[in-house]
Amino acid sequence: MYKVYILHGWSYSTKKWEPFLKLLRNTGIEYKVLKIPGLTAPLRHVWTLDNYVSWLYHQTSKIGHPISILGHSNGGRIAAAFAAKYPERVSHLILIDSAGIIDKRLKNVIKKNVFKIITRVGKKITTQTSLKTLIYKLTGEQDYNKADPILKETMLNLISQDLEPIFSKIKVPTLIIWGRDDKATPLSDGKRIYNLISDSKFEVIENAKHSPQFTRPKDVAKIILNFLNHVTI
């Protein structure tokens, strides 16, 4: 029996995960969905990616063996950073449409401090379509406007960090799953991550967008089980 520790994406609920989690269990994979500060758990101060990595370290510190970690979208960002820093703590890394790659156009936007201005003003973005699109692109979710100021600034810290150097440091066996039609983190991001992680496998899910585990749960569960079965540590 395998067990996977799951880091969900930019969402305030994990209800959508339930059908997929049921399939995982039916295929012989146990799981634990971690409650992420700021989303499914309280966050009282502004955090950086390093804070989330430290949090994950403490969450798993009592486990006496390397663990399998699955991260979706922003959860993938955290999982990847953790695996890069603590490879001895990770047996398998599974990234589903992971955040972390920032293209040049978005880097330029960040450099202009557009998001800092938005965060400090604290206003909802309802009419500036281009900014809404950019934020959706960077966070991978549309719930950004619901966030309180602490969480908005936390997300700014996360999306401002290009993870390419971190992905390149990952040495643990890694499975990368991507929806071919993902608009939030496009397929090119997945290919880039695959090229950066030396010991990685890349699986593309047809007719799927940013969350293939919701729309093609059987396919994703089967791919994960096959990965866990065939990767020796």
ROMAR-565567 format. One record per residue: x, y, z of N, C-alpha, C in turn. Coordinates in steps of 0.05 Angstrom, whole numbers, plus 5000, padded with zeros to 4 digits. Example, Ala and Ser with C-alpha at 12.3 -4.5 7.8 and 13.67 -1.06 7.14 Angstrom:
[atom [5264 4886 5156] [5246 4910 5156] [5264 4934 5156]]
[atom [5257 4955 5142] [5273 4979 5143] [5258 5001 5157]]
***
This chain:
[atom [5017 4976 5000] [5000 5000 5000] [5018 5025 5000]]
[atom [5013 5042 4981] [5028 5067 4979] [5013 5089 4994]]
[atom [5027 5110 5002] [5015 5133 5014] [5027 5158 5002]]
[atom [5009 5176 4994] [5018 5201 4981] [5008 5225 4997]]
[atom [5026 5244 5001] [5019 5268 5015] [5013 5290 4994]]
[atom [4989 5301 4996] [4979 5318 4974] [4979 5348 4982]]
[atom [4990 5364 4965] [4989 5393 4968] [4971 5404 4946]]
[atom [4947 5414 4954] [4928 5424 4934] [4937 5451 4924]]
[atom [4923 5460 4903] [4929 5486 4891] [4916 5509 4905]]
[atom [4913 5531 4890] [4903 5556 4900] [4872 5554 4903]]
[atom [4863 5542 4924] [4835 5537 4928] [4829 5537 4958]]
[atom [4805 5546 4965] [4797 5547 4993] [4782 5522 5002]]
[atom [4780 5503 4985] [4766 5478 4991] [4779 5455 4975]]
[atom [4777 5431 4987] [4788 5407 4973] [4765 5389 4964]]
[atom [4741 5399 4964] [4718 5382 4957] [4720 5371 4929]]
[atom [4731 5386 4910] [4733 5376 4883] [4752 5352 4881]]
[atom [4769 5349 4901] [4788 5327 4900] [4775 5300 4907]]
[atom [4752 5300 4919] [4740 5275 4930] [4738 5252 4910]]
[atom [4727 5256 4886] [4725 5234 4867] [4752 5222 4860]]
[atom [4772 5240 4856] [4799 5230 4849] [4811 5215 4873]]
[atom [4807 5226 4897] [4818 5212 4921] [4806 5185 4925]]
[atom [4781 5182 4919] [4767 5156 4920] [4780 5136 4901]]
[atom [4786 5146 4877] [4799 5129 4857] [4827 5121 4866]]
[atom [4842 5139 4878] [4868 5133 4888] [4866 5110 4908]]
[atom [4848 5112 4927] [4845 5092 4948] [4837 5065 4935]]
[atom [4820 5066 4915] [4811 5041 4902] [4834 5027 4887]]
[atom [4854 5043 4879] [4877 5031 4865] [4899 5023 4884]]
[atom [4894 5027 4910] [4914 5018 4930] [4932 5040 4939]]
[atom [4924 5065 4936] [4941 5087 4944] [4927 5102 4967]]
[atom [4938 5102 4990] [4928 5118 5012] [4938 5147 5008]]
[atom [4926 5165 5022] [4933 5193 5018] [4928 5210 5043]]
[atom [4941 5232 5045] [4935 5253 5065] [4936 5279 5051]]
[atom [4914 5293 5051] [4912 5320 5039] [4920 5340 5061]]
[atom [4942 5354 5057] [4951 5373 5077] [4935 5400 5075]]
[atom [4930 5411 5097] [4916 5437 5098] [4937 5459 5096]]
[atom [4935 5475 5074] [4956 5494 5068] [4949 5521 5080]]
[atom [4968 5532 5096] [4963 5558 5109] [4956 5580 5088]]
[atom [4935 5595 5094] [4925 5616 5077] [4903 5607 5059]]
[atom [4900 5581 5056] [4879 5570 5038] [4860 5552 5053]]
[atom [4869 5529 5062] [4852 5511 5078] [4860 5511 5107]]
[atom [4878 5529 5115] [4886 5532 5143] [4892 5562 5147]]
[atom [4891 5572 5172] [4896 5600 5177] [4924 5609 5170]]
[atom [4927 5634 5162] [4954 5646 5158] [4953 5674 5170]]
[atom [4969 5678 5190] [4968 5703 5205] [4989 5724 5197]]
[atom [5009 5714 5182] [5030 5732 5174] [5037 5726 5144]]
[atom [5049 5745 5131] [5057 5742 5103] [5079 5721 5102]]
[atom [5077 5702 5084] [5096 5681 5081] [5110 5683 5054]]
[atom [5134 5670 5053] [5149 5666 5028] [5149 5636 5022]]
[atom [5160 5629 4999] [5163 5601 4992] [5179 5586 5013]]
[atom [5200 5598 5024] [5216 5585 5044] [5199 5579 5069]]
[atom [5180 5596 5076] [5163 5590 5099] [5146 5566 5094]]
[atom [5136 5563 5069] [5120 5540 5063] [5137 5514 5063]]
[atom [5161 5516 5054] [5179 5493 5055] [5185 5485 5084]]
[atom [5189 5504 5101] [5194 5498 5129] [5169 5486 5142]]
[atom [5146 5497 5134] [5121 5486 5144] [5118 5457 5136]]
[atom [5123 5450 5111] [5121 5423 5102] [5141 5404 5116]]
[atom [5164 5415 5121] [5185 5399 5136] [5174 5391 5163]]
[atom [5162 5410 5177] [5151 5404 5204] [5127 5386 5203]]
[atom [5111 5390 5182] [5087 5373 5179] [5095 5343 5175]]
[atom [5118 5338 5163] [5126 5311 5157] [5150 5301 5174]]
[atom [5157 5317 5194] [5182 5311 5209] [5181 5286 5225]]
[atom [5157 5277 5233] [5155 5253 5250] [5153 5227 5233]]
[atom [5152 5230 5207] [5151 5206 5190] [5180 5195 5187]]
[atom [5183 5170 5193] [5210 5159 5195] [5221 5148 5169]]
[atom [5210 5156 5147] [5220 5147 5121] [5214 5168 5099]]
[atom [5227 5166 5076] [5221 5185 5055] [5192 5181 5045]]
[atom [5180 5203 5037] [5151 5203 5030] [5147 5210 5000]]
[atom [5123 5202 4991] [5115 5210 4964] [5098 5235 4966]]
[atom [5104 5255 4951] [5090 5280 4952] [5078 5286 4925]]
[atom [5052 5295 4925] [5038 5303 4901] [5031 5333 4904]]
[atom [5038 5349 4885] [5031 5377 4887] [5018 5386 4861]]
[atom [4995 5400 4864] [4981 5410 4840] [4983 5441 4840]]
[atom [4990 5452 4817] [4991 5480 4813] [5009 5494 4834]]
[atom [4999 5511 4851] [5015 5523 4871] [5026 5503 4891]]
[atom [5011 5481 4895] [5021 5460 4912] [5045 5446 4900]]
[atom [5046 5446 4873] [5070 5435 4860] [5094 5453 4865]]
[atom [5090 5478 4866] [5111 5497 4872] [5124 5491 4899]]
[atom [5107 5487 4919] [5117 5481 4946] [5130 5454 4947]]
[atom [5118 5434 4934] [5129 5407 4934] [5156 5406 4920]]
[atom [5159 5420 4898] [5184 5421 4884] [5206 5433 4900]]
[atom [5200 5455 4913] [5220 5469 4930] [5228 5452 4953]]
[atom [5209 5437 4964] [5215 5419 4987] [5233 5396 4977]]
[atom [5227 5384 4954] [5243 5362 4944] [5271 5370 4937]]
[atom [5274 5395 4928] [5300 5405 4921] [5317 5410 4946]]
[atom [5305 5419 4967] [5319 5425 4992] [5324 5401 5009]]
[atom [5304 5383 5009] [5306 5359 5027] [5302 5333 5011]]
[atom [5320 5327 4993] [5317 5303 4976] [5316 5277 4992]]
[atom [5329 5277 5015] [5329 5253 5032] [5302 5248 5044]]
[atom [5284 5268 5043] [5257 5265 5055] [5236 5256 5034]]
[atom [5244 5255 5009] [5225 5250 4988] [5232 5225 4972]]
[atom [5214 5206 4970] [5218 5182 4953] [5208 5186 4925]]
[atom [5185 5199 4922] [5173 5204 4896] [5161 5232 4897]]
[atom [5164 5246 4875] [5152 5273 4871] [5134 5272 4847]]
[atom [5109 5280 4852] [5089 5281 4831] [5079 5309 4827]]
[atom [5083 5320 4804] [5074 5348 4798] [5052 5348 4778]]
[atom [5029 5360 4784] [5007 5362 4766] [5003 5391 4758]]
[atom [5009 5397 4733] [5006 5425 4723] [5017 5445 4743]]
[atom [5042 5441 4750] [5055 5456 4771] [5060 5485 4763]]
[atom [5058 5502 4782] [5066 5530 4779] [5097 5531 4783]]
[atom [5109 5554 4775] [5137 5558 4780] [5153 5568 4756]]
[atom [5142 5565 4732] [5156 5576 4708] [5143 5603 4702]]
[atom [5160 5623 4699] [5150 5650 4692] [5162 5658 4665]]
[atom [5145 5665 4646] [5156 5673 4620] [5165 5702 4621]]
[atom [5179 5711 4601] [5192 5737 4601] [5171 5759 4603]]
[atom [5149 5757 4590] [5128 5778 4591] [5119 5782 4619]]
[atom [5114 5760 4634] [5104 5763 4661] [5126 5773 4680]]
[atom [5151 5765 4674] [5173 5776 4691] [5174 5806 4689]]
[atom [5169 5816 4665] [5170 5845 4661] [5148 5859 4677]]
[atom [5124 5846 4677] [5102 5857 4693] [5109 5858 4722]]
[atom [5121 5836 4732] [5128 5835 4760] [5149 5857 4767]]
[atom [5168 5861 4749] [5189 5881 4754] [5177 5909 4756]]
[atom [5154 5913 4743] [5141 5939 4744] [5124 5943 4770]]
[atom [5124 5922 4786] [5110 5923 4812] [5080 5926 4810]]
[atom [5069 5917 4788] [5040 5919 4784] [5026 5904 4806]]
[atom [5036 5880 4813] [5022 5864 4833] [5025 5876 4861]]
[atom [5048 5888 4866] [5051 5901 4892] [5031 5923 4896]]
[atom [5027 5938 4875] [5008 5960 4876] [4980 5949 4881]]
[atom [4973 5928 4867] [4946 5916 4870] [4943 5906 4898]]
[atom [4963 5893 4909] [4962 5882 4936] [4958 5904 4957]]
[atom [4974 5925 4954] [4973 5946 4975] [4947 5961 4974]]
[atom [4937 5966 4950] [4911 5980 4948] [4889 5962 4958]]
[atom [4892 5936 4953] [4872 5917 4964] [4845 5917 4950]]
[atom [4844 5928 4926] [4818 5930 4912] [4815 5906 4894]]
[atom [4790 5899 4889] [4784 5877 4871] [4789 5887 4842]]
[atom [4799 5868 4826] [4804 5875 4798] [4780 5865 4782]]
[atom [4763 5884 4774] [4739 5876 4760] [4737 5886 4732]]
[atom [4752 5907 4726] [4750 5919 4699] [4775 5917 4683]]
[atom [4798 5914 4696] [4824 5913 4682] [4829 5884 4673]]
[atom [4817 5878 4650] [4818 5850 4640] [4846 5839 4637]]
[atom [4864 5856 4627] [4891 5846 4622] [4905 5838 4648]]
[atom [4900 5854 4670] [4912 5847 4695] [4899 5822 4707]]
[atom [4873 5819 4704] [4860 5795 4713] [4872 5771 4699]]
[atom [4877 5773 4674] [4888 5751 4658] [4916 5744 4668]]
[atom [4932 5764 4674] [4959 5759 4683] [4959 5746 4710]]
[atom [4942 5755 4728] [4941 5743 4755] [4931 5714 4753]]
[atom [4912 5710 4736] [4902 5682 4732] [4925 5665 4722]]
[atom [4940 5676 4703] [4963 5661 4692] [4983 5654 4714]]
[atom [4988 5672 4732] [5009 5668 4752] [5000 5651 4775]]
[atom [4975 5653 4783] [4965 5638 4806] [4953 5611 4798]]
[atom [4943 5610 4774] [4930 5585 4765] [4902 5583 4774]]
[atom [4891 5602 4788] [4864 5601 4797] [4851 5629 4795]]
[atom [4824 5629 4796] [4810 5654 4793] [4800 5665 4820]]
[atom [4808 5652 4842] [4798 5661 4868] [4816 5682 4881]]
[atom [4834 5694 4866] [4853 5713 4877] [4838 5736 4890]]
[atom [4816 5745 4877] [4802 5769 4888] [4790 5764 4915]]
[atom [4786 5739 4923] [4774 5732 4948] [4794 5733 4971]]
[atom [4820 5735 4964] [4841 5734 4985] [4842 5759 5001]]
[atom [4850 5755 5027] [4854 5779 5044] [4882 5790 5038]]
[atom [4888 5814 5048] [4914 5827 5042] [4938 5810 5049]]
[atom [4938 5795 5071] [4960 5778 5078] [4965 5756 5057]]
[atom [4943 5744 5048] [4946 5722 5029] [4954 5733 5001]]
[atom [4943 5757 4994] [4951 5769 4969] [4981 5775 4968]]
[atom [4991 5785 4990] [5020 5791 4990] [5036 5765 4991]]
[atom [5026 5745 5004] [5039 5719 5004] [5040 5708 4976]]
[atom [5018 5710 4962] [5018 5699 4935] [5037 5715 4917]]
[atom [5039 5741 4922] [5058 5757 4907] [5086 5747 4911]]
[atom [5093 5740 4936] [5119 5729 4942] [5124 5703 4926]]
[atom [5103 5687 4924] [5106 5661 4911] [5109 5664 4881]]
[atom [5091 5679 4869] [5091 5681 4840] [5113 5698 4829]]
[atom [5126 5713 4846] [5149 5730 4837] [5175 5713 4835]]
[atom [5174 5689 4846] [5199 5673 4846] [5199 5653 4823]]
[atom [5219 5655 4806] [5222 5637 4784] [5236 5611 4795]]
[atom [5222 5589 4791] [5232 5564 4803] [5251 5548 4785]]
[atom [5258 5559 4762] [5276 5543 4744] [5301 5533 4758]]
[atom [5315 5550 4774] [5339 5540 4788] [5332 5518 4808]]
[atom [5308 5520 4820] [5300 5499 4839] [5293 5473 4825]]
[atom [5278 5475 4803] [5272 5450 4788] [5297 5436 4780]]
[atom [5317 5451 4772] [5342 5438 4763] [5358 5424 4785]]
[atom [5352 5430 4810] [5365 5418 4833] [5351 5392 4842]]
[atom [5328 5387 4832] [5313 5363 4840] [5326 5338 4829]]
[atom [5332 5319 4847] [5345 5294 4839] [5328 5269 4846]]
[atom [5305 5273 4858] [5288 5251 4865] [5271 5242 4841]]
[atom [5262 5217 4839] [5245 5208 4817] [5220 5225 4816]]
[atom [5214 5236 4793] [5192 5256 4790] [5174 5248 4767]]
[atom [5148 5250 4772] [5128 5246 4752] [5115 5273 4747]]
[atom [5114 5282 4722] [5102 5307 4714] [5077 5301 4697]]
[atom [5054 5309 4707] [5029 5305 4693] [5018 5332 4684]]
[atom [5009 5333 4659] [5000 5359 4648] [4975 5356 4631]]
[atom [4956 5374 4634] [4933 5376 4616] [4942 5390 4591]]
[atom [4937 5377 4568] [4947 5389 4543] [4935 5416 4538]]
[atom [4910 5421 4547] [4897 5446 4541] [4898 5466 4564]]
[atom [4917 5463 4582] [4920 5481 4604] [4926 5509 4594]]
[atom [4911 5529 4603] [4916 5557 4596] [4929 5572 4618]]
[atom [4927 5562 4643] [4939 5576 4666] [4969 5571 4667]]
[atom [4976 5546 4666] [5005 5538 4664] [5007 5521 4639]]
[atom [5014 5532 4616] [5012 5519 4590] [5031 5495 4588]]
[atom [5026 5478 4569] [5041 5454 4565] [5071 5460 4562]]
[atom [5078 5482 4551] [5106 5490 4549] [5120 5491 4576]]
[atom [5105 5499 4597] [5116 5500 4624] [5123 5472 4633]]
[atom [5105 5453 4628] [5110 5426 4635] [5134 5414 4622]]
[atom [5137 5420 4596] [5160 5410 4581] [5186 5422 4592]]
[atom [5184 5448 4600] [5208 5461 4611] [5216 5448 4637]]
[atom [5196 5442 4654] [5202 5429 4680] [5214 5402 4675]]
[atom [5203 5387 4656] [5213 5361 4649] [5242 5362 4641]]
[atom [5249 5382 4625] [5277 5385 4616] [5296 5393 4639]]
[atom [5285 5406 4659] [5301 5415 4681] [5306 5394 4702]]
[atom [5287 5375 4706] [5290 5354 4726] [5301 5329 4712]]
[atom [5325 5321 4721] [5339 5300 4706] [5325 5273 4708]]
[atom [5316 5266 4731] [5303 5240 4735] [5273 5243 4735]]
[atom [5262 5250 4711] [5233 5256 4710] [5220 5242 4686]]
[atom [5194 5238 4690] [5177 5226 4669] [5154 5246 4663]]
[atom [5147 5249 4638] [5127 5269 4630] [5103 5256 4617]]
[atom [5079 5260 4628] [5055 5249 4617] [5035 5271 4611]]
[atom [5025 5271 4587] [5006 5291 4578] [4978 5279 4577]]
[atom [4959 5292 4590] [4931 5283 4590] [4915 5298 4569]]
[atom [4905 5283 4550] [4889 5295 4528] [4862 5305 4538]]
[atom [4852 5325 4525] [4825 5336 4532] [4824 5344 4561]]
[atom [4845 5356 4572] [4846 5364 4600] [4859 5392 4601]]
[atom [4851 5407 4621] [4862 5434 4625] [4880 5434 4649]]
[atom [4875 5453 4667] [4894 5458 4690] [4892 5437 4712]]
[atom [4869 5423 4713] [4865 5403 4735] [4856 5376 4724]]
[atom [4874 5362 4711] [4866 5336 4699] [4857 5316 4719]]
[atom [4866 5319 4744] [4857 5300 4764] [4827 5302 4770]]
[atom [4815 5325 4762] [4786 5328 4766] [4771 5319 4741]]
[atom [4781 5325 4718] [4766 5319 4693] [4774 5292 4681]]
[atom [4798 5282 4687] [4806 5255 4677] [4818 5239 4700]]
[atom [4803 5236 4721] [4814 5224 4746] [4824 5195 4742]]
[atom [4810 5179 4726] [4819 5152 4722] [4846 5151 4709]]
[atom [4849 5167 4688] [4875 5168 4674] [4898 5176 4692]]
[atom [4893 5197 4708] [4914 5207 4726] [4920 5187 4748]]
[atom [4900 5175 4759] [4905 5155 4780] [4921 5131 4769]]
[atom [4914 5122 4745] [4928 5100 4733] [4958 5106 4728]]
[atom [4963 5131 4719] [4990 5139 4713] [5006 5141 4739]]
[atom [4994 5151 4760] [5008 5153 4786] [5014 5126 4797]]
[atom [4995 5107 4796] [5000 5080 4806] [5023 5067 4791]]
[atom [5023 5070 4764] [5043 5058 4748] [5071 5069 4755]]
[atom [5072 5095 4760] [5097 5108 4768] [5107 5097 4795]]
[atom [5089 5095 4815] [5097 5085 4841] [5106 5056 4840]]
[atom [5093 5041 4822] [5099 5012 4820] [5126 5007 4807]]
[atom [5134 5025 4789] [5157 5019 4772] [5182 5035 4779]]
[atom [5180 5054 4797] [5203 5070 4806] [5214 5058 4831]]
[atom [5238 5049 4830] [5252 5038 4854] [5269 5059 4866]]
[atom [5270 5058 4892] [5286 5078 4907] [5311 5065 4919]]
***
